């Protein structure tokens, strides 16, 4: 079908207001926080904010973003933005790539062209994909939300409609990580017949965030001073607990203060990235501020955060009673620089942790790949691994 183009063109008064707010920042006192034991330090944050106000060139970023073909369509009353890059090969598979929080669609940008046009990047044209990279509803340009119940279950329905009804694909593949991996798993559960397969960066049960301790990512597991568990808790637990218990409370501050919003999401990028690497090597400041600006200009911070609480308020219900629940063929890419799961410091322990967690979830596991390089944001931190692993998963499924 013919789709109208969507051009990213943020109104100048929105950018002027952002700059005014940044210039008026009242930086917080930050005594004895050189090791960031209290959270992201003022000393680390201040030069980034000053550059955002006086050096960062959003219009240059916009031009780069607009080198891709963007579209935005209405899917059952919800705006859905996506990049579409047609494949160059004999039989490209439609491939839906989904991000998580606090990602944006742009965190997939390093893999789009190699997956769509492998021959131009040293690959086999038979591995080509038609690449579709959406913004999750409530994130980036898939705003404003009109459905206050949006979660991974409803997102899966919307993306199935996008791929089949709007774009006209009878079958498609899925690549996803973080919250997007939940959407992908739900697609693999409810819509397995529409899929070639799924390739995920996280193994998560579809019943996640349920029960009496839905706000506790440890599930009540004892910590007992174990270094790996302490690191896991320090890395992830404040994120889930706050998003579950106080989503709108923090939104009031984050939606009004660009430095507050930046600090909240930057701490996650910095803490969740490759814990065996150097954050700044993988995350140039312009990439950080590109994502932050995308959140800011769309007022997307609050609606993106609510995707967590909505999993608990509107819980997953199975579409069939077969087990394991996710029936689509599945491949996985994991990175040892991630703090999750605790104690998975080598390939053997990571695969063992996967088998323990994934057995009741995925019916048809085709491959499990483990890489030294990369943390929680694998498609950005180690795109080569994701490109090769995705190709390997889908090659026999074409």
C-alpha positions in Angstrom: 0.0 0.0 0.0 1.0 3.6 -0.4 1.9 5.4 2.9 2.2 9.1 3.4 5.7 10.1 4.5 6.2 11.4 8.0 8.9 14.1 8.3 10.4 14.9 11.6 10.3 18.7 12.0 10.1 19.9 15.5 8.6 23.4 15.9 11.1 26.0 16.6 9.3 27.4 19.6 9.5 23.9 21.2 13.3 24.0 20.8 13.5 27.6 22.0 11.6 26.7 25.1 13.9 23.7 25.7 17.0 25.9 25.4 15.4 28.5 27.8 14.7 25.8 30.4 18.2 24.4 30.1 19.8 27.8 30.4 17.8 28.4 33.6 18.8 25.2 35.3 19.4 25.3 39.0 22.1 22.6 39.5 21.7 20.6 42.7 24.3 20.6 45.4 26.0 17.2 45.4 28.3 16.7 48.4 30.5 13.5 48.5 29.1 12.0 45.4 32.2 11.5 43.3 31.5 7.8 43.2 27.9 8.4 42.3 26.7 6.3 45.3 23.8 8.7 45.5 23.0 8.6 41.8 24.1 10.5 38.8 26.4 13.3 39.9 26.0 17.0 39.2 29.6 17.0 38.1 28.9 14.4 35.4 25.5 15.9 34.3 26.4 19.6 34.2 28.6 19.7 31.1 26.1 17.6 29.2 23.3 20.0 30.0 25.4 23.0 29.1 26.2 21.3 25.7 22.5 20.5 25.2 21.8 24.2 25.7 24.6 25.7 23.6 26.3 23.1 21.4 23.9 20.3 20.4 22.5 20.8 16.9 19.0 19.2 16.8 18.5 20.4 13.2 21.5 18.4 12.1 20.2 15.4 13.9 16.8 15.9 12.3 18.4 15.8 8.9 20.1 12.6 9.7 16.9 11.0 11.1 15.0 12.1 8.0 17.5 10.2 5.7 15.3 7.2 6.6 11.7 6.8 5.4 9.4 7.5 8.3 5.6 7.0 8.5 3.0 7.5 11.1 -0.4 5.8 10.9 -3.4 5.4 13.1 -3.8 1.9 14.5 -7.1 1.5 16.2 -7.0 5.0 17.5 -3.3 5.0 18.5 -0.6 6.8 16.5 2.2 4.5 15.5 5.4 5.9 14.0 7.9 3.7 12.2 10.9 3.7 9.9 10.6 1.5 6.9 13.6 0.3 4.9 12.9 -2.1 2.0 15.1 -5.1 1.7 17.4 -5.6 -1.3 17.6 -9.3 -2.0 15.7 -12.1 -3.7 13.1 -12.7 -1.0 13.3 -10.2 2.0 11.5 -11.2 5.1 9.5 -8.4 6.8 11.2 -7.8 10.1 9.7 -5.8 13.0 12.4 -4.4 15.3 11.1 -3.2 18.7 13.0 -1.3 21.4 12.5 -0.9 25.2 12.7 1.8 27.9 14.5 4.2 27.9 15.4 3.4 24.3 14.1 5.0 21.2 13.7 3.6 17.7 17.1 5.2 17.0 18.9 2.6 19.1 18.4 0.2 16.1 19.9 2.6 13.6 23.2 0.7 13.3 21.6 -2.5 12.2 18.9 -1.2 9.8 20.9 -0.9 6.6 23.0 -4.0 7.0 19.9 -6.1 7.6 18.0 -4.5 4.7 20.9 -4.5 2.2 23.4 -7.2 3.3 25.3 -7.3 0.0 26.4 -3.7 0.5 27.8 -4.6 3.9 29.7 -7.8 3.1 26.8 -10.2 3.5 24.6 -12.5 1.4 21.7 -10.8 -0.4 19.6 -13.9 0.5 19.6 -12.7 4.1 17.8 -9.4 3.3 14.9 -8.1 5.4 12.3 -5.5 4.9 13.0 -3.6 8.1 10.3 -1.9 10.0 11.4 -0.1 13.2 8.4 1.4 15.2 8.3 3.6 18.2 6.4 1.7 20.9 3.0 3.4 21.6 3.6 6.1 24.1 7.2 6.5 23.1 8.9 9.0 20.8 6.7 9.9 17.8 4.0 7.3 18.6 2.3 9.9 20.8 0.1 11.2 22.2 -1.6 8.1 23.6 -5.4 7.8 23.5 -5.5 4.5 25.3 -4.6 4.8 29.0 -4.3 1.0 29.3 -1.4 0.6 26.8 0.9 -2.3 27.7 2.9 -5.0 25.9 -0.3 -7.0 25.3 -2.1 -4.2 23.5 1.1 -3.2 21.7 1.4 -6.7 20.2 -2.1 -6.4 18.9 -1.3 -3.0 17.3 1.9 -4.2 15.7 0.2 -7.3 14.3 -2.4 -5.0 12.8 0.4 -2.8 11.4 2.3 -5.6 9.9 -0.6 -7.6 8.4 -3.5 -5.1 7.8 -1.6 -1.9 7.2 1.6 -3.1 5.5 0.0 -6.3 4.0 2.5 -8.9 5.1 1.1 -12.4 5.6 4.0 -13.4 7.8 6.8 -11.5 9.4 9.7 -11.8 11.8 10.4 -10.1 15.1 13.6 -8.8 16.6 13.3 -7.1 20.0 14.9 -6.4 23.4 13.9 -5.1 26.8 10.2 -4.1 27.0 10.0 -4.8 23.2 11.0 -8.4 24.0 7.7 -8.7 26.0 5.8 -7.4 23.0 7.7 -9.9 20.8 7.0 -12.8 23.2 3.3 -11.9 23.2 3.3 -11.9 19.4 5.0 -15.3 19.5 2.2 -16.5 21.8 -0.9 -15.0 20.3 0.1 -14.7 16.7 2.6 -17.5 16.1 1.0 -18.4 12.8 1.7 -14.9 11.5 5.4 -15.2 12.3 8.5 -16.7 10.7 10.0 -16.5 14.2 11.2 -14.1 16.9 14.7 -13.1 18.0 15.0 -11.6 21.5 17.5 -10.0 23.7 15.8 -10.9 27.0 13.9 -14.0 28.3 11.0 -12.8 30.3 7.8 -14.6 31.3 4.5 -13.1 30.0 3.3 -13.1 33.6 6.1 -10.6 34.7 5.1 -7.8 37.1 2.3 -9.8 38.6 1.7 -10.9 42.2 2.1 -9.3 45.5 5.6 -8.1 44.8 5.0 -6.9 41.3 7.2 -3.9 42.0 10.2 -6.0 43.1 12.3 -7.2 40.2 14.0 -9.8 42.5 10.7 -11.4 43.2 11.6 -11.4 46.9 14.8 -13.5 46.3 17.3 -13.1 49.2 20.3 -10.9 48.5 22.4 -12.0 51.4 25.2 -9.7 50.6 26.1 -11.6 47.4 28.0 -9.3 45.1 26.1 -10.3 42.0 22.7 -9.8 43.6 23.8 -6.5 45.1 24.9 -5.3 41.7 21.7 -6.5 40.1 19.6 -4.7 42.7 21.7 -1.6 42.4 21.4 -1.6 38.6 17.7 -2.3 38.0 15.5 -2.3 41.1 15.0 1.4 41.6 13.8 1.7 38.0 11.1 -1.0 38.2 9.9 0.0 41.7 9.6 3.7 40.9 7.9 3.1 37.6 5.5 0.7 39.2 4.7 2.6 42.3 5.1 6.3 41.4 4.9 6.7 37.7 2.8 9.9 37.6 4.6 11.4 40.6 7.9 11.5 38.9 6.3 12.4 35.6 5.3 15.8 37.0 9.0 16.6 37.5 10.4 14.9 34.4 7.9 16.4 32.0 8.6 19.9 33.3 12.4 19.8 33.7 14.6 18.7 30.8 17.6 18.2 33.2 15.4 16.1 35.5 14.3 13.9 32.6 17.8 13.6 31.2 19.2 12.6 34.6 16.6 9.9 35.0 17.1 8.3 31.6 20.9 8.9 31.5 21.4 7.1 34.7 19.7 4.1 33.2 21.8 4.2 30.0 25.0 4.6 32.0 24.2 2.0 34.6 22.6 -0.6 32.3 25.2 -0.4 29.5 28.2 -2.8 29.2 29.5 -3.1 32.8 32.8 -4.4 31.4 33.3 -1.5 29.1 33.6 2.3 29.1 30.2 4.0 28.8 31.5 7.0 26.8 33.1 4.7 24.2 29.7 3.4 23.1 27.6 6.5 24.0 28.7 9.7 22.4 27.0 12.7 24.0 25.2 13.5 20.7 23.5 10.1 20.8 22.4 10.6 24.4 21.0 14.0 23.6 19.3 12.7 20.4 17.3 10.2 22.5 16.7 12.8 25.3 15.4 15.3 22.8 13.1 12.8 21.2 11.5 12.1 24.6 11.3 15.8 25.4 9.7 17.2 22.3 7.0 14.5 22.3 6.3 14.8 26.0 6.7 11.0 25.9 8.4 10.4 29.3 5.2 9.8 31.3 3.3 7.7 28.8 6.4 5.5 28.3 6.9 5.0 32.0 3.2 3.9 32.4 3.8 0.9 30.2 5.2 -0.8 33.4 2.3 -0.2 35.8 -0.2 -1.1 33.0 1.2 -4.6 32.9 0.1 -5.0 36.5 -3.2 -3.1 36.2 -4.2 -4.9 33.0 -2.5 -8.3 33.3 -1.7 -10.7 30.6 -4.2 -13.4 29.9 -3.3 -16.5 27.7 -4.8 -16.7 24.2 -4.6 -20.5 24.3 -3.8 -23.2 26.9 -0.9 -24.9 25.2 2.5 -24.9 26.9 5.0 -23.5 26.6 3.1 -20.4 25.8 5.3 -18.8 23.2 5.1 -21.1 20.1 6.9 -19.1 17.5 10.5 -20.3 16.7 12.8 -18.3 18.9 16.5 -17.2 18.9 18.3 -15.1 21.5 21.2 -12.7 21.8 22.7 -12.1 25.2 25.6 -9.9 26.4 27.8 -10.7 29.4 28.1 -7.0 30.2 24.5 -6.9 31.5 23.9 -7.1 35.2 21.0 -9.5 34.6 20.8 -12.3 35.3 23.0 -12.2 38.4 26.0 -14.4 38.3 26.0 -15.0 34.5 29.7 -14.2 33.9 30.4 -16.7 31.1 28.6 -18.4 28.3 27.9 -21.6 30.2 26.3 -19.8 33.2 24.4 -17.5 30.9 22.9 -20.4 29.0 22.1 -22.2 32.2 20.3 -19.2 33.5 18.4 -19.0 30.3 17.3 -22.6 30.4 16.1 -22.3 34.0 14.0 -19.2 33.2 12.9 -19.9 29.7 11.8 -23.6 29.8 8.2 -22.8 30.7 8.0 -19.9 28.2 9.4 -20.8 24.8 8.3 -23.9 22.9 10.8 -23.9 20.0 14.2 -22.4 20.9 16.5 -22.5 17.8 19.6 -20.9 19.1 21.1 -19.0 22.1 24.0 -16.7 21.4 26.2 -15.2 24.2 28.6 -12.3 23.5 31.4 -10.8 25.6 30.8 -7.3 24.3 27.6 -5.3 25.2 25.2 -4.8 28.1 21.5 -4.1 28.2 21.4 -2.2 24.9 22.9 -4.8 22.6 21.7 -3.6 19.2 23.5 -0.3 19.8 26.5 -1.6 21.8 27.2 -4.7 19.7 25.3 -4.3 16.4 27.5 -6.8 14.6 26.4 -9.6 17.0 22.7 -8.7 16.5 23.0 -8.6 12.7 24.7 -12.0 12.5 22.4 -13.6 15.1 19.2 -12.4 13.5 20.4 -13.7 10.1 21.3 -17.0 11.7 17.9 -17.4 13.4 15.8 -16.5 10.3 17.9 -18.3 7.7 16.3 -21.7 8.1 12.9 -20.1 8.7 12.6 -18.3 5.3 
